[in-house]
């Protein structure tokens, strides 16, 4: 249940790691010197751009290997001093390349006939979208001196705050009474108790979790204020209207798409409230669902999975979609691409890191044997499959925007949940449906609350440093607006801003709505899959391959989807509404109503 990183490096002291660090210095020096010498005048543009991109590809591949080894090591061992040391060193080293990347942007901006230049070379045509984004980014570029300074200052600014937040949450031990004695358990272990079939344990874990955050609330508050303050300052300097505008541009979408999606989501909230109130009724609550029971299992599929059983379950259900997907997942399990064991010093949650230089992925999870955790594995393997579809692309064409990042992963969740429903009895169907709706509720309703919270934080941070109380109040306000009467307002989660690491990335602001977009896009895709399974599979892989070099609207067109249409999102939400109705009918039947 622990991953193997040997394909990257065997250790920080290994000959390969040390030699690659030295090679990185050489590549950065060559990259910088060549750019300074050759990117002053726009003559021989095609030739110069080709050389620059090839140098950048070599540099990016090596840097990705080095920093991935350090970051992946630190995620599962927060106190690993060598990992932290090399993360710092590598970030400082890469900052030295800022001067060259700035010079290239300036060079591209000076080329009036960029389209003609691109057309003159097959290599450049393959990187057309990358170059067009470079051209667009020059509208928000500061002076070379400022860009270099900002790049270096971030290492002691937002990145340092993010590391501190990761450290305090990863090492936080929660005091919880178990079997008559107080135990100190890692935060991920206690949070996983929310999925327990024991109501008393769920409530106890929730209360212990909230109490534990008091130990780090001031630190987390300072981290959040520091990061959001830096983001606002840089947005203003660069000429963005807001951090949201910057995120939308980087997400390759626009406000019209976001507005269309949120219009449909806001219309659908009462349906989700109906589901939450039904779940509350099933669990014996009268005033809505308390937060500690959001993830409570319903139905009699209290089945737990061993890690090997989870592997078999995911792989077999993936095979109902395609052998290629199933074989990919089986290969990931077999070759130890996954770190699934919860333990002290390991970060909470789950993620997938696609490692293009070695054409593999690494997945982190905190597996406790629940069906929900099996779904999480399917989700992260979806990210990995997305990465596998991009292995033959240039590394410069593998960076897809956040909203598309959640599409393949959510699609894989749907495959597993729907395949499981087909073979389940009524009690099991109720449990599987609830697990699926639980996830949909998180991705639509909770994500909406997180968006409202972050939007409010950015607005207030323009004016002042937010206190712990303010942050807690804003989170409660956002949860009340999103969840309505579906939740018991006496039992909300005022500290969700500490728990969600996405708030602490200066590079990934508003990392919330992409999840909702990914879910609704994947639901729409799954509906198309059911219409024509055979032709869809091949088209789907092409769709994933194109995500790194197109706008969201253009990628969606490959699958005949209009992301500007409110009706598209409404239709996807109707699929979830149908599941909610089935859940209510089935639960009434089982309860004898």
DADA-V221004 format. One record per residue. N is the residue number from 1. RES is the residue in one small letter. SS is DSSP state (~ for helix, > for strand, _ for the rest). Layout:
n->{N/N}
res->{RES/RES}
ss->{SS/SS}
//
This chain:
n->{1/2/3/4/5/6/7/8/9/10/11/12/13/14/15/16/17/18/19/20/21/22/23/24/25/26/27/28/29/30/31/32/33/34/35/36/37/38/39/40/41/42/43/44/45/46/47/48/49/50/51/52/53/54/55/56/57/58/59/60/61/62/63/64/65/66/67/68/69/70/71/72/73/74/75/76/77/78/79/80/81/82/83/84/85/86/87/88/89/90/91/92/93/94/95/96/97/98/99/100/101/102/103/104/105/106/107/108/109/110/111/112/113/114/115/116/117/118/119/120/121/122/123/124/125/126/127/128/129/130/131/132/133/134/135/136/137/138/139/140/141/142/143/144/145/146/147/148/149/150/151/152/153/154/155/156/157/158/159/160/161/162/163/164/165/166/167/168/169/170/171/172/173/174/175/176/177/178/179/180/181/182/183/184/185/186/187/188/189/190/191/192/193/194/195/196/197/198/199/200/201/202/203/204/205/206/207/208/209/210/211/212/213/214/215/216/217/218/219/220/221/222/223/224/225/226/227/228/229/230/231/232/233/234/235/236/237/238/239/240/241/242/243/244/245/246/247/248/249/250/251/252/253/254/255/256/257/258/259/260/261/262/263/264/265/266/267/268/269/270/271/272/273/274/275/276/277/278/279/280/281/282/283/284/285/286/287/288/289/290/291/292/293/294/295/296/297/298/299/300/301/302/303/304/305/306/307/308/309/310/311/312/313/314/315/316/317/318/319/320/321/322/323/324/325/326/327/328/329/330/331/332/333/334/335/336/337/338/339/340/341/342/343/344/345/346/347/348/349/350/351/352/353/354/355/356/357/358/359/360/361/362/363/364/365/366/367/368/369/370/371/372/373/374/375/376/377/378/379/380/381/382/383/384/385/386/387/388/389/390/391/392/393/394/395/396/397/398/399/400/401/402/403/404/405/406/407/408/409/410/411/412/413/414/415/416/417/418/419/420/421/422/423/424/425/426/427/428/429/430/431/432/433/434/435/436/437/438/439/440/441/442/443/444/445/446/447/448/449/450/451/452/453/454/455/456/457/458/459/460/461/462/463/464/465/466/467/468/469/470/471/472/473/474/475/476/477/478/479/480/481/482/483/484/485/486/487/488/489/490/491/492/493/494/495/496/497/498/499/500/501/502/503/504/505/506/507/508/509/510/511/512/513/514/515/516/517/518/519/520/521/522/523/524/525/526/527/528/529/530/531/532/533/534/535/536/537/538/539/540/541/542/543/544/545/546/547/548/549/550/551/552/553/554/555/556/557/558/559/560/561/562/563/564/565/566/567/568/569/570/571/572/573/574/575/576/577/578/579/580/581/582/583/584/585/586/587/588/589/590/591/592/593}
res->{x/x/x/x/x/x/x/x/x/x/x/x/x/x/x/x/x/x/x/x/x/x/x/x/x/x/x/x/x/x/x/x/x/x/x/x/x/x/x/x/x/x/x/x/x/x/x/x/x/x/x/x/x/x/x/x/x/x/x/x/x/x/x/x/x/x/x/x/x/x/x/x/x/x/x/x/x/x/x/x/x/x/x/x/x/x/x/x/x/x/x/x/x/x/x/x/x/x/x/x/x/x/x/x/x/x/x/x/x/x/x/x/x/x/x/x/x/x/x/x/x/x/x/x/x/x/x/x/x/x/x/x/x/x/x/x/x/x/x/x/x/x/x/x/x/x/x/x/x/x/x/x/x/x/x/x/x/x/x/x/x/x/x/x/x/x/x/x/x/x/x/x/x/x/x/x/x/x/x/x/x/x/x/x/x/x/x/x/x/x/x/x/x/x/x/x/x/x/x/x/x/x/x/x/x/x/x/x/x/x/x/x/x/x/x/x/x/x/x/x/x/x/x/x/x/x/x/x/x/x/x/x/x/x/x/x/x/x/x/x/x/x/x/x/x/x/x/x/x/x/x/x/x/x/x/x/x/x/x/x/x/x/x/x/x/x/x/x/x/x/x/x/x/x/x/x/x/x/x/x/x/x/x/x/x/x/x/x/x/x/x/x/x/x/x/x/x/x/x/x/x/x/x/x/x/x/x/x/x/x/x/x/x/x/x/x/x/x/x/x/x/x/x/x/x/x/x/x/x/x/x/x/x/x/x/x/x/x/x/x/x/x/x/x/x/x/x/x/x/x/x/x/x/x/x/x/x/x/x/x/x/x/x/x/x/x/x/x/x/x/x/x/x/x/x/x/x/x/x/x/x/x/x/x/x/x/x/x/x/x/x/x/x/x/x/x/x/x/x/x/x/x/x/x/x/x/x/x/x/x/x/x/x/x/x/x/x/x/x/x/x/x/x/x/x/x/x/x/x/x/x/x/x/x/x/x/x/x/x/x/x/x/x/x/x/x/x/x/x/x/x/x/x/x/x/x/x/x/x/x/x/x/x/x/x/x/x/x/x/x/x/x/x/x/x/x/x/x/x/x/x/x/x/x/x/x/x/x/x/x/x/x/x/x/x/x/x/x/x/x/x/x/x/x/x/x/x/x/x/x/x/x/x/x/x/x/x/x/x/x/x/x/x/x/x/x/x/x/x/x/x/x/x/x/x/x/x/x/x/x/x/x/x/x/x/x/x/x/x/x/x/x/x/x/x/x/x/x/x/x/x/x/x/x/x/x/x/x/x/x/x/x/x/x/x/x/x/x/x/x/x/x/x/x/x/x/x/x/x/x/x/x/x}
ss->{_/_/_/_/_/_/_/_/_/_/_/_/_/_/~/~/~/~/~/~/~/~/~/~/~/~/~/~/~/~/~/~/~/~/~/~/~/~/_/_/_/_/_/_/~/~/~/~/~/~/~/~/~/~/~/~/~/~/~/~/~/~/~/~/~/~/~/~/~/~/~/~/~/~/~/~/_/_/_/_/~/~/~/~/~/~/~/~/~/~/~/~/~/~/~/_/_/~/~/~/~/~/~/~/~/~/~/~/~/_/_/_/_/~/~/~/~/~/~/_/_/~/~/~/~/~/_/~/~/~/~/~/~/~/~/~/~/~/~/~/_/_/_/~/~/~/~/~/~/~/~/~/~/~/~/~/_/~/~/~/~/~/~/~/~/~/~/~/~/~/_/_/>/>/>/>/>/>/_/_/>/>/>/>/>/>/~/~/~/~/~/~/~/~/~/_/_/_/~/~/~/~/~/~/~/~/~/~/~/~/~/~/~/_/_/_/~/~/~/~/~/~/~/~/~/~/~/~/~/~/~/~/~/~/~/~/~/~/_/_/_/_/~/~/~/~/~/~/~/~/_/_/_/_/~/~/~/~/~/~/~/~/~/~/~/~/~/~/~/~/~/~/~/~/~/~/~/~/~/~/~/~/_/_/_/_/_/_/>/_/~/~/~/_/_/_/_/_/_/_/_/_/_/_/_/_/~/~/~/~/~/~/~/~/~/~/~/~/_/_/_/_/~/~/~/~/~/~/~/~/~/~/~/~/_/_/_/>/>/>/>/_/_/_/_/_/_/_/_/_/>/>/>/>/>/~/~/~/_/>/>/>/>/>/>/>/>/_/_/_/~/~/~/~/~/~/~/~/~/~/~/~/~/~/~/~/~/~/_/_/_/_/_/_/~/~/~/_/_/_/_/~/~/~/~/_/~/~/~/~/~/~/~/~/~/~/~/~/~/~/~/~/_/_/_/~/~/~/~/~/~/~/~/~/~/~/~/~/~/~/~/~/~/~/~/~/~/~/~/~/~/~/~/~/~/~/~/~/~/~/~/_/_/_/_/_/_/~/~/~/~/~/~/~/~/~/~/~/~/~/~/~/~/~/~/~/>/_/_/_/_/_/_/_/_/~/~/~/~/_/~/~/~/~/_/_/_/_/_/_/_/_/~/~/~/~/~/~/~/~/~/~/~/~/~/~/~/~/~/~/~/_/~/~/~/~/~/~/~/~/~/~/~/~/~/~/~/~/_/_/_/~/~/~/~/~/~/~/_/_/_/_/_/_/_/~/~/~/~/~/~/~/~/~/~/~/~/~/~/~/~/~/~/~/~/~/~/~/~/~/~/_/_}
//
